[in-house]
Amino acid sequence: MTTGKNPRRSNKRSRSGATSECLHCGKKLRGQKGARMHMINQHPEIMEAKKAGAQ
Ligand SMILES: [Zn+2]
């Protein structure tokens, strides 16, 4: 048994709270709330367009 070293190195830190990337500007956002706030603040037109084309 060789349990001294871990062959796999976890480079990426995956903390709780998924980070999402804005599809429109590529900015990384924290959580859905952050993403939504970003959309409203940075891309209000897209939000409006979505609303308009909902029906
Ligand atoms: Zn954006």
mmCIF file of the protein (N, C-alpha, C, O) and its ligand, coordinates in Angstrom:
data_MODEL
# 
_entry.id   MODEL 
# 
loop_
_entity.id 
_entity.type 
_entity.pdbx_number_of_molecules 
1 polymer     1 
2 non-polymer 1 
# 
_entity_poly.entity_id                      1 
_entity_poly.type                           'polypeptide(L)' 
_entity_poly.nstd_linkage                   no 
_entity_poly.nstd_monomer                   no 
_entity_poly.pdbx_seq_one_letter_code       MTTGKNPRRSNKRSRSGATSECLHCGKKLRGQKGARMHMINQHPEIMEAKKAGAQ 
_entity_poly.pdbx_seq_one_letter_code_can   MTTGKNPRRSNKRSRSGATSECLHCGKKLRGQKGARMHMINQHPEIMEAKKAGAQ 
_entity_poly.pdbx_strand_id                 A 
# 
loop_
_entity_poly_seq.entity_id 
_entity_poly_seq.num 
_entity_poly_seq.mon_id 
_entity_poly_seq.hetero 
1 1  MET n 
1 2  THR n 
1 3  THR n 
1 4  GLY n 
1 5  LYS n 
1 6  ASN n 
1 7  PRO n 
1 8  ARG n 
1 9  ARG n 
1 10 SER n 
1 11 ASN n 
1 12 LYS n 
1 13 ARG n 
1 14 SER n 
1 15 ARG n 
1 16 SER n 
1 17 GLY n 
1 18 ALA n 
1 19 THR n 
1 20 SER n 
1 21 GLU n 
1 22 CYS n 
1 23 LEU n 
1 24 HIS n 
1 25 CYS n 
1 26 GLY n 
1 27 LYS n 
1 28 LYS n 
1 29 LEU n 
1 30 ARG n 
1 31 GLY n 
1 32 GLN n 
1 33 LYS n 
1 34 GLY n 
1 35 ALA n 
1 36 ARG n 
1 37 MET n 
1 38 HIS n 
1 39 MET n 
1 40 ILE n 
1 41 ASN n 
1 42 GLN n 
1 43 HIS n 
1 44 PRO n 
1 45 GLU n 
1 46 ILE n 
1 47 MET n 
1 48 GLU n 
1 49 ALA n 
1 50 LYS n 
1 51 LYS n 
1 52 ALA n 
1 53 GLY n 
1 54 ALA n 
1 55 GLN n 
# 
loop_
_struct_asym.id 
_struct_asym.entity_id 
A 1 
B 2 
# 
loop_
_chem_comp.id 
_chem_comp.type 
_chem_comp.mon_nstd_flag 
ALA 'L-peptide linking' y 
ARG 'L-peptide linking' y 
ASN 'L-peptide linking' y 
CYS 'L-peptide linking' y 
GLN 'L-peptide linking' y 
GLU 'L-peptide linking' y 
GLY 'peptide linking'   y 
HIS 'L-peptide linking' y 
ILE 'L-peptide linking' y 
LEU 'L-peptide linking' y 
LYS 'L-peptide linking' y 
MET 'L-peptide linking' y 
PRO 'L-peptide linking' y 
SER 'L-peptide linking' y 
THR 'L-peptide linking' y 
ZN  non-polymer         . 
# 
_pdbx_entity_nonpoly.entity_id   2 
_pdbx_entity_nonpoly.name        ? 
_pdbx_entity_nonpoly.comp_id     ZN 
# 
_pdbx_nonpoly_scheme.asym_id         B 
_pdbx_nonpoly_scheme.entity_id       2 
_pdbx_nonpoly_scheme.mon_id          ZN 
_pdbx_nonpoly_scheme.ndb_seq_num     1 
_pdbx_nonpoly_scheme.pdb_seq_num     101 
_pdbx_nonpoly_scheme.auth_seq_num    101 
_pdbx_nonpoly_scheme.pdb_mon_id      ZN 
_pdbx_nonpoly_scheme.auth_mon_id     ZN 
_pdbx_nonpoly_scheme.pdb_strand_id   A 
_pdbx_nonpoly_scheme.pdb_ins_code    . 
# 
loop_
_atom_site.group_PDB 
_atom_site.id 
_atom_site.type_symbol 
_atom_site.label_atom_id 
_atom_site.label_alt_id 
_atom_site.label_comp_id 
_atom_site.label_asym_id 
_atom_site.label_entity_id 
_atom_site.label_seq_id 
_atom_site.pdbx_PDB_ins_code 
_atom_site.Cartn_x 
_atom_site.Cartn_y 
_atom_site.Cartn_z 
_atom_site.occupancy 
_atom_site.B_iso_or_equiv 
_atom_site.pdbx_formal_charge 
_atom_site.auth_seq_id 
_atom_site.auth_comp_id 
_atom_site.auth_asym_id 
_atom_site.auth_atom_id 
_atom_site.pdbx_PDB_model_num 
ATOM   1   N  N  . MET A 1 1  ? 0.835   -1.218 0.000   1.00 0.00 ? 1   MET A N  1 
ATOM   2   C  CA . MET A 1 1  ? 0.000   0.000  0.000   1.00 0.00 ? 1   MET A CA 1 
ATOM   3   C  C  . MET A 1 1  ? 0.854   1.246  0.000   1.00 0.00 ? 1   MET A C  1 
ATOM   4   O  O  . MET A 1 1  ? 1.740   1.401  0.841   1.00 0.00 ? 1   MET A O  1 
ATOM   5   N  N  . THR A 1 2  ? 0.601   2.109  -0.912  1.00 0.00 ? 2   THR A N  1 
ATOM   6   C  CA . THR A 1 2  ? 1.364   3.354  -0.962  1.00 0.00 ? 2   THR A CA 1 
ATOM   7   C  C  . THR A 1 2  ? 0.403   4.536  -0.912  1.00 0.00 ? 2   THR A C  1 
ATOM   8   O  O  . THR A 1 2  ? -0.111  5.005  -1.927  1.00 0.00 ? 2   THR A O  1 
ATOM   9   N  N  . THR A 1 3  ? 0.195   4.977  0.273   1.00 0.00 ? 3   THR A N  1 
ATOM   10  C  CA . THR A 1 3  ? -0.741  6.097  0.419   1.00 0.00 ? 3   THR A CA 1 
ATOM   11  C  C  . THR A 1 3  ? -0.014  7.345  0.907   1.00 0.00 ? 3   THR A C  1 
ATOM   12  O  O  . THR A 1 3  ? -0.595  8.220  1.549   1.00 0.00 ? 3   THR A O  1 
ATOM   13  N  N  . GLY A 1 4  ? 1.255   7.396  0.587   1.00 0.00 ? 4   GLY A N  1 
ATOM   14  C  CA . GLY A 1 4  ? 2.044   8.536  1.055   1.00 0.00 ? 4   GLY A CA 1 
ATOM   15  C  C  . GLY A 1 4  ? 1.829   9.748  0.178   1.00 0.00 ? 4   GLY A C  1 
ATOM   16  O  O  . GLY A 1 4  ? 1.666   10.862 0.677   1.00 0.00 ? 4   GLY A O  1 
ATOM   17  N  N  . LYS A 1 5  ? 1.827   9.536  -1.142  1.00 0.00 ? 5   LYS A N  1 
ATOM   18  C  CA . LYS A 1 5  ? 1.687   10.686 -2.037  1.00 0.00 ? 5   LYS A CA 1 
ATOM   19  C  C  . LYS A 1 5  ? 0.404   10.587 -2.848  1.00 0.00 ? 5   LYS A C  1 
ATOM   20  O  O  . LYS A 1 5  ? -0.090  9.508  -3.175  1.00 0.00 ? 5   LYS A O  1 
ATOM   21  N  N  . ASN A 1 6  ? -0.080  11.719 -3.137  1.00 0.00 ? 6   ASN A N  1 
ATOM   22  C  CA . ASN A 1 6  ? -1.282  11.765 -3.972  1.00 0.00 ? 6   ASN A CA 1 
ATOM   23  C  C  . ASN A 1 6  ? -0.872  11.971 -5.422  1.00 0.00 ? 6   ASN A C  1 
ATOM   24  O  O  . ASN A 1 6  ? -0.269  12.992 -5.755  1.00 0.00 ? 6   ASN A O  1 
ATOM   25  N  N  . PRO A 1 7  ? -1.186  11.028 -6.277  1.00 0.00 ? 7   PRO A N  1 
ATOM   26  C  CA . PRO A 1 7  ? -0.843  11.175 -7.696  1.00 0.00 ? 7   PRO A CA 1 
ATOM   27  C  C  . PRO A 1 7  ? -1.601  12.326 -8.345  1.00 0.00 ? 7   PRO A C  1 
ATOM   28  O  O  . PRO A 1 7  ? -1.107  12.973 -9.268  1.00 0.00 ? 7   PRO A O  1 
ATOM   29  N  N  . ARG A 1 8  ? -2.752  12.557 -7.870  1.00 0.00 ? 8   ARG A N  1 
ATOM   30  C  CA . ARG A 1 8  ? -3.565  13.619 -8.464  1.00 0.00 ? 8   ARG A CA 1 
ATOM   31  C  C  . ARG A 1 8  ? -3.368  14.924 -7.727  1.00 0.00 ? 8   ARG A C  1 
ATOM   32  O  O  . ARG A 1 8  ? -3.529  15.009 -6.510  1.00 0.00 ? 8   ARG A O  1 
ATOM   33  N  N  . ARG A 1 9  ? -3.025  15.915 -8.478  1.00 0.00 ? 9   ARG A N  1 
ATOM   34  C  CA . ARG A 1 9  ? -2.891  17.230 -7.855  1.00 0.00 ? 9   ARG A CA 1 
ATOM   35  C  C  . ARG A 1 9  ? -4.145  18.048 -8.149  1.00 0.00 ? 9   ARG A C  1 
ATOM   36  O  O  . ARG A 1 9  ? -4.547  18.213 -9.301  1.00 0.00 ? 9   ARG A O  1 
ATOM   37  N  N  . SER A 1 10 ? -4.723  18.532 -7.124  1.00 0.00 ? 10  SER A N  1 
ATOM   38  C  CA . SER A 1 10 ? -5.931  19.341 -7.343  1.00 0.00 ? 10  SER A CA 1 
ATOM   39  C  C  . SER A 1 10 ? -5.539  20.795 -7.515  1.00 0.00 ? 10  SER A C  1 
ATOM   40  O  O  . SER A 1 10 ? -5.398  21.543 -6.547  1.00 0.00 ? 10  SER A O  1 
ATOM   41  N  N  . ASN A 1 11 ? -5.368  21.172 -8.759  1.00 0.00 ? 11  ASN A N  1 
ATOM   42  C  CA . ASN A 1 11 ? -4.979  22.544 -9.046  1.00 0.00 ? 11  ASN A CA 1 
ATOM   43  C  C  . ASN A 1 11 ? -6.158  23.494 -8.917  1.00 0.00 ? 11  ASN A C  1 
ATOM   44  O  O  . ASN A 1 11 ? -6.052  24.615 -8.420  1.00 0.00 ? 11  ASN A O  1 
ATOM   45  N  N  . LYS A 1 12 ? -7.279  22.987 -9.390  1.00 0.00 ? 12  LYS A N  1 
ATOM   46  C  CA . LYS A 1 12 ? -8.444  23.852 -9.385  1.00 0.00 ? 12  LYS A CA 1 
ATOM   47  C  C  . LYS A 1 12 ? -9.148  23.793 -8.039  1.00 0.00 ? 12  LYS A C  1 
ATOM   48  O  O  . LYS A 1 12 ? -9.446  22.723 -7.508  1.00 0.00 ? 12  LYS A O  1 
ATOM   49  N  N  . ARG A 1 13 ? -9.389  24.929 -7.530  1.00 0.00 ? 13  ARG A N  1 
ATOM   50  C  CA . ARG A 1 13 ? -10.143 24.993 -6.281  1.00 0.00 ? 13  ARG A CA 1 
ATOM   51  C  C  . ARG A 1 13 ? -11.626 25.082 -6.592  1.00 0.00 ? 13  ARG A C  1 
ATOM   52  O  O  . ARG A 1 13 ? -12.082 25.997 -7.279  1.00 0.00 ? 13  ARG A O  1 
ATOM   53  N  N  . SER A 1 14 ? -12.340 24.153 -6.093  1.00 0.00 ? 14  SER A N  1 
ATOM   54  C  CA . SER A 1 14 ? -13.784 24.177 -6.336  1.00 0.00 ? 14  SER A CA 1 
ATOM   55  C  C  . SER A 1 14 ? -14.510 24.389 -5.014  1.00 0.00 ? 14  SER A C  1 
ATOM   56  O  O  . SER A 1 14 ? -14.925 23.449 -4.336  1.00 0.00 ? 14  SER A O  1 
ATOM   57  N  N  . ARG A 1 15 ? -14.636 25.626 -4.694  1.00 0.00 ? 15  ARG A N  1 
ATOM   58  C  CA . ARG A 1 15 ? -15.351 25.926 -3.458  1.00 0.00 ? 15  ARG A CA 1 
ATOM   59  C  C  . ARG A 1 15 ? -16.844 25.920 -3.702  1.00 0.00 ? 15  ARG A C  1 
ATOM   60  O  O  . ARG A 1 15 ? -17.310 25.945 -4.842  1.00 0.00 ? 15  ARG A O  1 
ATOM   61  N  N  . SER A 1 16 ? -17.554 25.889 -2.653  1.00 0.00 ? 16  SER A N  1 
ATOM   62  C  CA . SER A 1 16 ? -19.013 25.930 -2.792  1.00 0.00 ? 16  SER A CA 1 
ATOM   63  C  C  . SER A 1 16 ? -19.420 27.256 -3.419  1.00 0.00 ? 16  SER A C  1 
ATOM   64  O  O  . SER A 1 16 ? -18.864 28.305 -3.093  1.00 0.00 ? 16  SER A O  1 
ATOM   65  N  N  . GLY A 1 17 ? -20.376 27.200 -4.304  1.00 0.00 ? 17  GLY A N  1 
ATOM   66  C  CA . GLY A 1 17 ? -20.760 28.411 -5.016  1.00 0.00 ? 17  GLY A CA 1 
ATOM   67  C  C  . GLY A 1 17 ? -20.183 28.378 -6.402  1.00 0.00 ? 17  GLY A C  1 
ATOM   68  O  O  . GLY A 1 17 ? -19.036 28.767 -6.622  1.00 0.00 ? 17  GLY A O  1 
ATOM   69  N  N  . ALA A 1 18 ? -20.967 27.919 -7.325  1.00 0.00 ? 18  ALA A N  1 
ATOM   70  C  CA . ALA A 1 18 ? -20.472 27.762 -8.689  1.00 0.00 ? 18  ALA A CA 1 
ATOM   71  C  C  . ALA A 1 18 ? -20.214 29.118 -9.321  1.00 0.00 ? 18  ALA A C  1 
ATOM   72  O  O  . ALA A 1 18 ? -20.994 30.059 -9.175  1.00 0.00 ? 18  ALA A O  1 
ATOM   73  N  N  . THR A 1 19 ? -19.103 29.188 -10.021 1.00 0.00 ? 19  THR A N  1 
ATOM   74  C  CA . THR A 1 19 ? -18.809 30.425 -10.729 1.00 0.00 ? 19  THR A CA 1 
ATOM   75  C  C  . THR A 1 19 ? -19.257 30.277 -12.178 1.00 0.00 ? 19  THR A C  1 
ATOM   76  O  O  . THR A 1 19 ? -18.952 29.290 -12.847 1.00 0.00 ? 19  THR A O  1 
ATOM   77  N  N  . SER A 1 20 ? -19.960 31.247 -12.625 1.00 0.00 ? 20  SER A N  1 
ATOM   78  C  CA . SER A 1 20 ? -20.433 31.200 -14.005 1.00 0.00 ? 20  SER A CA 1 
ATOM   79  C  C  . SER A 1 20 ? -19.802 32.334 -14.796 1.00 0.00 ? 20  SER A C  1 
ATOM   80  O  O  . SER A 1 20 ? -19.419 33.367 -14.246 1.00 0.00 ? 20  SER A O  1 
ATOM   81  N  N  . GLU A 1 21 ? -19.704 32.118 -16.077 1.00 0.00 ? 21  GLU A N  1 
ATOM   82  C  CA . GLU A 1 21 ? -19.085 33.126 -16.918 1.00 0.00 ? 21  GLU A CA 1 
ATOM   83  C  C  . GLU A 1 21 ? -20.148 33.811 -17.764 1.00 0.00 ? 21  GLU A C  1 
ATOM   84  O  O  . GLU A 1 21 ? -21.017 33.160 -18.345 1.00 0.00 ? 21  GLU A O  1 
ATOM   85  N  N  . CYS A 1 22 ? -20.066 35.105 -17.821 1.00 0.00 ? 22  CYS A N  1 
ATOM   86  C  CA . CYS A 1 22 ? -21.030 35.843 -18.624 1.00 0.00 ? 22  CYS A CA 1 
ATOM   87  C  C  . CYS A 1 22 ? -20.824 35.523 -20.099 1.00 0.00 ? 22  CYS A C  1 
ATOM   88  O  O  . CYS A 1 22 ? -19.713 35.597 -20.623 1.00 0.00 ? 22  CYS A O  1 
ATOM   89  N  N  . LEU A 1 23 ? -21.909 35.171 -20.744 1.00 0.00 ? 23  LEU A N  1 
ATOM   90  C  CA . LEU A 1 23 ? -21.818 34.774 -22.152 1.00 0.00 ? 23  LEU A CA 1 
ATOM   91  C  C  . LEU A 1 23 ? -21.586 35.979 -23.043 1.00 0.00 ? 23  LEU A C  1 
ATOM   92  O  O  . LEU A 1 23 ? -21.186 35.836 -24.199 1.00 0.00 ? 23  LEU A O  1 
ATOM   93  N  N  . HIS A 1 24 ? -21.828 37.137 -22.523 1.00 0.00 ? 24  HIS A N  1 
ATOM   94  C  CA . HIS A 1 24 ? -21.810 38.332 -23.360 1.00 0.00 ? 24  HIS A CA 1 
ATOM   95  C  C  . HIS A 1 24 ? -20.495 39.091 -23.257 1.00 0.00 ? 24  HIS A C  1 
ATOM   96  O  O  . HIS A 1 24 ? -20.053 39.694 -24.234 1.00 0.00 ? 24  HIS A O  1 
ATOM   97  N  N  . CYS A 1 25 ? -19.873 39.070 -22.102 1.00 0.00 ? 25  CYS A N  1 
ATOM   98  C  CA . CYS A 1 25 ? -18.620 39.804 -21.955 1.00 0.00 ? 25  CYS A CA 1 
ATOM   99  C  C  . CYS A 1 25 ? -17.511 38.939 -21.371 1.00 0.00 ? 25  CYS A C  1 
ATOM   100 O  O  . CYS A 1 25 ? -16.359 39.366 -21.303 1.00 0.00 ? 25  CYS A O  1 
ATOM   101 N  N  . GLY A 1 26 ? -17.855 37.725 -20.950 1.00 0.00 ? 26  GLY A N  1 
ATOM   102 C  CA . GLY A 1 26 ? -16.821 36.797 -20.500 1.00 0.00 ? 26  GLY A CA 1 
ATOM   103 C  C  . GLY A 1 26 ? -16.393 37.018 -19.062 1.00 0.00 ? 26  GLY A C  1 
ATOM   104 O  O  . GLY A 1 26 ? -15.440 36.399 -18.591 1.00 0.00 ? 26  GLY A O  1 
ATOM   105 N  N  . LYS A 1 27 ? -17.086 37.887 -18.374 1.00 0.00 ? 27  LYS A N  1 
ATOM   106 C  CA . LYS A 1 27 ? -16.727 38.140 -16.996 1.00 0.00 ? 27  LYS A CA 1 
ATOM   107 C  C  . LYS A 1 27 ? -17.181 36.992 -16.117 1.00 0.00 ? 27  LYS A C  1 
ATOM   108 O  O  . LYS A 1 27 ? -18.261 36.431 -16.300 1.00 0.00 ? 27  LYS A O  1 
ATOM   109 N  N  . LYS A 1 28 ? -16.331 36.656 -15.159 1.00 0.00 ? 28  LYS A N  1 
ATOM   110 C  CA . LYS A 1 28 ? -16.686 35.548 -14.280 1.00 0.00 ? 28  LYS A CA 1 
ATOM   111 C  C  . LYS A 1 28 ? -17.483 36.073 -13.094 1.00 0.00 ? 28  LYS A C  1 
ATOM   112 O  O  . LYS A 1 28 ? -17.130 37.055 -12.441 1.00 0.00 ? 28  LYS A O  1 
ATOM   113 N  N  . LEU A 1 29 ? -18.565 35.369 -12.859 1.00 0.00 ? 29  LEU A N  1 
ATOM   114 C  CA . LEU A 1 29 ? -19.481 35.843 -11.836 1.00 0.00 ? 29  LEU A CA 1 
ATOM   115 C  C  . LEU A 1 29 ? -19.696 34.773 -10.796 1.00 0.00 ? 29  LEU A C  1 
ATOM   116 O  O  . LEU A 1 29 ? -19.609 33.577 -11.071 1.00 0.00 ? 29  LEU A O  1 
ATOM   117 N  N  . ARG A 1 30 ? -19.977 35.229 -9.606  1.00 0.00 ? 30  ARG A N  1 
ATOM   118 C  CA . ARG A 1 30 ? -20.162 34.300 -8.511  1.00 0.00 ? 30  ARG A CA 1 
ATOM   119 C  C  . ARG A 1 30 ? -21.634 34.030 -8.303  1.00 0.00 ? 30  ARG A C  1 
ATOM   120 O  O  . ARG A 1 30 ? -22.402 34.931 -7.965  1.00 0.00 ? 30  ARG A O  1 
ATOM   121 N  N  . GLY A 1 31 ? -22.017 32.802 -8.504  1.00 0.00 ? 31  GLY A N  1 
ATOM   122 C  CA . GLY A 1 31 ? -23.379 32.412 -8.193  1.00 0.00 ? 31  GLY A CA 1 
ATOM   123 C  C  . GLY A 1 31 ? -24.404 32.997 -9.139  1.00 0.00 ? 31  GLY A C  1 
ATOM   124 O  O  . GLY A 1 31 ? -24.098 33.862 -9.960  1.00 0.00 ? 31  GLY A O  1 
ATOM   125 N  N  . GLN A 1 32 ? -25.602 32.521 -9.015  1.00 0.00 ? 32  GLN A N  1 
ATOM   126 C  CA . GLN A 1 32 ? -26.668 32.978 -9.898  1.00 0.00 ? 32  GLN A CA 1 
ATOM   127 C  C  . GLN A 1 32 ? -27.063 34.409 -9.582  1.00 0.00 ? 32  GLN A C  1 
ATOM   128 O  O  . GLN A 1 32 ? -27.407 35.184 -10.474 1.00 0.00 ? 32  GLN A O  1 
ATOM   129 N  N  . LYS A 1 33 ? -27.011 34.746 -8.322  1.00 0.00 ? 33  LYS A N  1 
ATOM   130 C  CA . LYS A 1 33 ? -27.373 36.112 -7.935  1.00 0.00 ? 33  LYS A CA 1 
ATOM   131 C  C  . LYS A 1 33 ? -26.423 37.106 -8.560  1.00 0.00 ? 33  LYS A C  1 
ATOM   132 O  O  . LYS A 1 33 ? -26.835 38.117 -9.128  1.00 0.00 ? 33  LYS A O  1 
ATOM   133 N  N  . GLY A 1 34 ? -25.147 36.802 -8.446  1.00 0.00 ? 34  GLY A N  1 
ATOM   134 C  CA . GLY A 1 34 ? -24.146 37.692 -9.017  1.00 0.00 ? 34  GLY A CA 1 
ATOM   135 C  C  . GLY A 1 34 ? -24.313 37.810 -10.508 1.00 0.00 ? 34  GLY A C  1 
ATOM   136 O  O  . GLY A 1 34 ? -24.198 38.897 -11.075 1.00 0.00 ? 34  GLY A O  1 
ATOM   137 N  N  . ALA A 1 35 ? -24.587 36.674 -11.152 1.00 0.00 ? 35  ALA A N  1 
ATOM   138 C  CA . ALA A 1 35 ? -24.757 36.670 -12.602 1.00 0.00 ? 35  ALA A CA 1 
ATOM   139 C  C  . ALA A 1 35 ? -25.952 37.531 -12.990 1.00 0.00 ? 35  ALA A C  1 
ATOM   140 O  O  . ALA A 1 35 ? -25.900 38.303 -13.948 1.00 0.00 ? 35  ALA A O  1 
ATOM   141 N  N  . ARG A 1 36 ? -26.998 37.385 -12.247 1.00 0.00 ? 36  ARG A N  1 
ATOM   142 C  CA . ARG A 1 36 ? -28.204 38.140 -12.581 1.00 0.00 ? 36  ARG A CA 1 
ATOM   143 C  C  . ARG A 1 36 ? -27.978 39.638 -12.383 1.00 0.00 ? 36  ARG A C  1 
ATOM   144 O  O  . ARG A 1 36 ? -28.362 40.462 -13.213 1.00 0.00 ? 36  ARG A O  1 
ATOM   145 N  N  . MET A 1 37 ? -27.349 39.958 -11.267 1.00 0.00 ? 37  MET A N  1 
ATOM   146 C  CA . MET A 1 37 ? -27.064 41.363 -10.998 1.00 0.00 ? 37  MET A CA 1 
ATOM   147 C  C  . MET A 1 37 ? -26.185 41.944 -12.093 1.00 0.00 ? 37  MET A C  1 
ATOM   148 O  O  . MET A 1 37 ? -26.377 43.075 -12.540 1.00 0.00 ? 37  MET A O  1 
ATOM   149 N  N  . HIS A 1 38 ? -25.230 41.154 -12.506 1.00 0.00 ? 38  HIS A N  1 
ATOM   150 C  CA . HIS A 1 38 ? -24.334 41.597 -13.564 1.00 0.00 ? 38  HIS A CA 1 
ATOM   151 C  C  . HIS A 1 38 ? -25.118 41.840 -14.857 1.00 0.00 ? 38  HIS A C  1 
ATOM   152 O  O  . HIS A 1 38 ? -24.908 42.839 -15.545 1.00 0.00 ? 38  HIS A O  1 
ATOM   153 N  N  . MET A 1 39 ? -26.002 40.932 -15.166 1.00 0.00 ? 39  MET A N  1 
ATOM   154 C  CA . MET A 1 39 ? -26.808 41.070 -16.378 1.00 0.00 ? 39  MET A CA 1 
ATOM   155 C  C  . MET A 1 39 ? -27.635 42.344 -16.323 1.00 0.00 ? 39  MET A C  1 
ATOM   156 O  O  . MET A 1 39 ? -27.706 43.097 -17.294 1.00 0.00 ? 39  MET A O  1 
ATOM   157 N  N  . ILE A 1 40 ? -28.251 42.570 -15.188 1.00 0.00 ? 40  ILE A N  1 
ATOM   158 C  CA . ILE A 1 40 ? -29.120 43.748 -15.047 1.00 0.00 ? 40  ILE A CA 1 
ATOM   159 C  C  . ILE A 1 40 ? -28.300 45.030 -15.136 1.00 0.00 ? 40  ILE A C  1 
ATOM   160 O  O  . ILE A 1 40 ? -28.714 46.016 -15.745 1.00 0.00 ? 40  ILE A O  1 
ATOM   161 N  N  . ASN A 1 41 ? -27.134 44.987 -14.515 1.00 0.00 ? 41  ASN A N  1 
ATOM   162 C  CA . ASN A 1 41 ? -26.332 46.201 -14.459 1.00 0.00 ? 41  ASN A CA 1 
ATOM   163 C  C  . ASN A 1 41 ? -25.554 46.439 -15.751 1.00 0.00 ? 41  ASN A C  1 
ATOM   164 O  O  . ASN A 1 41 ? -25.443 47.571 -16.223 1.00 0.00 ? 41  ASN A O  1 
ATOM   165 N  N  . GLN A 1 42 ? -25.018 45.362 -16.312 1.00 0.00 ? 42  GLN A N  1 
ATOM   166 C  CA . GLN A 1 42 ? -24.122 45.516 -17.453 1.00 0.00 ? 42  GLN A CA 1 
ATOM   167 C  C  . GLN A 1 42 ? -24.813 45.284 -18.790 1.00 0.00 ? 42  GLN A C  1 
ATOM   168 O  O  . GLN A 1 42 ? -24.428 45.862 -19.807 1.00 0.00 ? 42  GLN A O  1 
ATOM   169 N  N  . HIS A 1 43 ? -25.809 44.459 -18.781 1.00 0.00 ? 43  HIS A N  1 
ATOM   170 C  CA . HIS A 1 43 ? -26.468 44.139 -20.050 1.00 0.00 ? 43  HIS A CA 1 
ATOM   171 C  C  . HIS A 1 43 ? -27.980 44.308 -19.938 1.00 0.00 ? 43  HIS A C  1 
ATOM   172 O  O  . HIS A 1 43 ? -28.733 43.355 -20.141 1.00 0.00 ? 43  HIS A O  1 
ATOM   173 N  N  . PRO A 1 44 ? -28.412 45.495 -19.621 1.00 0.00 ? 44  PRO A N  1 
ATOM   174 C  CA . PRO A 1 44 ? -29.860 45.729 -19.457 1.00 0.00 ? 44  PRO A CA 1 
ATOM   175 C  C  . PRO A 1 44 ? -30.610 45.506 -20.758 1.00 0.00 ? 44  PRO A C  1 
ATOM   176 O  O  . PRO A 1 44 ? -31.770 45.094 -20.745 1.00 0.00 ? 44  PRO A O  1 
ATOM   177 N  N  . GLU A 1 45 ? -29.964 45.771 -21.865 1.00 0.00 ? 45  GLU A N  1 
ATOM   178 C  CA . GLU A 1 45 ? -30.646 45.597 -23.157 1.00 0.00 ? 45  GLU A CA 1 
ATOM   179 C  C  . GLU A 1 45 ? -31.040 44.140 -23.358 1.00 0.00 ? 45  GLU A C  1 
ATOM   180 O  O  . GLU A 1 45 ? -32.141 43.829 -23.814 1.00 0.00 ? 45  GLU A O  1 
ATOM   181 N  N  . ILE A 1 46 ? -30.121 43.267 -23.010 1.00 0.00 ? 46  ILE A N  1 
ATOM   182 C  CA . ILE A 1 46 ? -30.382 41.839 -23.199 1.00 0.00 ? 46  ILE A CA 1 
ATOM   183 C  C  . ILE A 1 46 ? -31.532 41.391 -22.307 1.00 0.00 ? 46  ILE A C  1 
ATOM   184 O  O  . ILE A 1 46 ? -32.382 40.593 -22.702 1.00 0.00 ? 46  ILE A O  1 
ATOM   185 N  N  . MET A 1 47 ? -31.531 41.925 -21.103 1.00 0.00 ? 47  MET A N  1 
ATOM   186 C  CA . MET A 1 47 ? -32.624 41.581 -20.185 1.00 0.00 ? 47  MET A CA 1 
ATOM   187 C  C  . MET A 1 47 ? -33.952 42.056 -20.766 1.00 0.00 ? 47  MET A C  1 
ATOM   188 O  O  . MET A 1 47 ? -34.961 41.352 -20.711 1.00 0.00 ? 47  MET A O  1 
ATOM   189 N  N  . GLU A 1 48 ? -33.930 43.248 -21.314 1.00 0.00 ? 48  GLU A N  1 
ATOM   190 C  CA . GLU A 1 48 ? -35.157 43.806 -21.905 1.00 0.00 ? 48  GLU A CA 1 
ATOM   191 C  C  . GLU A 1 48 ? -35.578 42.958 -23.099 1.00 0.00 ? 48  GLU A C  1 
ATOM   192 O  O  . GLU A 1 48 ? -36.756 42.640 -23.260 1.00 0.00 ? 48  GLU A O  1 
ATOM   193 N  N  . ALA A 1 49 ? -34.622 42.599 -23.922 1.00 0.00 ? 49  ALA A N  1 
ATOM   194 C  CA . ALA A 1 49 ? -34.910 41.814 -25.122 1.00 0.00 ? 49  ALA A CA 1 
ATOM   195 C  C  . ALA A 1 49 ? -35.520 40.479 -24.729 1.00 0.00 ? 49  ALA A C  1 
ATOM   196 O  O  . ALA A 1 49 ? -36.457 40.002 -25.369 1.00 0.00 ? 49  ALA A O  1 
ATOM   197 N  N  . LYS A 1 50 ? -34.985 39.882 -23.678 1.00 0.00 ? 50  LYS A N  1 
ATOM   198 C  CA . LYS A 1 50 ? -35.512 38.593 -23.225 1.00 0.00 ? 50  LYS A CA 1 
ATOM   199 C  C  . LYS A 1 50 ? -36.956 38.742 -22.791 1.00 0.00 ? 50  LYS A C  1 
ATOM   200 O  O  . LYS A 1 50 ? -37.817 37.918 -23.098 1.00 0.00 ? 50  LYS A O  1 
ATOM   201 N  N  . LYS A 1 51 ? -37.186 39.820 -22.068 1.00 0.00 ? 51  LYS A N  1 
ATOM   202 C  CA . LYS A 1 51 ? -38.554 40.076 -21.605 1.00 0.00 ? 51  LYS A CA 1 
ATOM   203 C  C  . LYS A 1 51 ? -39.501 40.236 -22.779 1.00 0.00 ? 51  LYS A C  1 
ATOM   204 O  O  . LYS A 1 51 ? -40.600 39.681 -22.806 1.00 0.00 ? 51  LYS A O  1 
ATOM   205 N  N  . ALA A 1 52 ? -39.034 41.020 -23.759 1.00 0.00 ? 52  ALA A N  1 
ATOM   206 C  CA . ALA A 1 52 ? -39.882 41.325 -24.915 1.00 0.00 ? 52  ALA A CA 1 
ATOM   207 C  C  . ALA A 1 52 ? -40.174 40.063 -25.728 1.00 0.00 ? 52  ALA A C  1 
ATOM   208 O  O  . ALA A 1 52 ? -41.272 39.881 -26.253 1.00 0.00 ? 52  ALA A O  1 
ATOM   209 N  N  . GLY A 1 53 ? -39.162 39.200 -25.819 1.00 0.00 ? 53  GLY A N  1 
ATOM   210 C  CA . GLY A 1 53 ? -39.337 38.019 -26.669 1.00 0.00 ? 53  GLY A CA 1 
ATOM   211 C  C  . GLY A 1 53 ? -39.819 36.807 -25.884 1.00 0.00 ? 53  GLY A C  1 
ATOM   212 O  O  . GLY A 1 53 ? -39.729 35.675 -26.358 1.00 0.00 ? 53  GLY A O  1 
ATOM   213 N  N  . ALA A 1 54 ? -40.318 37.048 -24.708 1.00 0.00 ? 54  ALA A N  1 
ATOM   214 C  CA . ALA A 1 54 ? -40.756 35.924 -23.881 1.00 0.00 ? 54  ALA A CA 1 
ATOM   215 C  C  . ALA A 1 54 ? -42.019 35.283 -24.441 1.00 0.00 ? 54  ALA A C  1 
ATOM   216 O  O  . ALA A 1 54 ? -42.219 34.072 -24.360 1.00 0.00 ? 54  ALA A O  1 
ATOM   217 N  N  . GLN A 1 55 ? -42.844 36.120 -24.998 1.00 0.00 ? 55  GLN A N  1 
ATOM   218 C  CA . GLN A 1 55 ? -44.132 35.586 -25.470 1.00 0.00 ? 55  GLN A CA 1 
ATOM   219 C  C  . GLN A 1 55 ? -43.991 34.873 -26.798 1.00 0.00 ? 55  GLN A C  1 
ATOM   220 O  O  . GLN A 1 55 ? -44.977 34.367 -27.335 1.00 0.00 ? 55  GLN A O  1 
HETATM 221 ZN ZN . ZN  B 2 .  ? -21.400 40.468 -18.998 1.00 0.00 2 101 ZN  A ZN 1 
# 
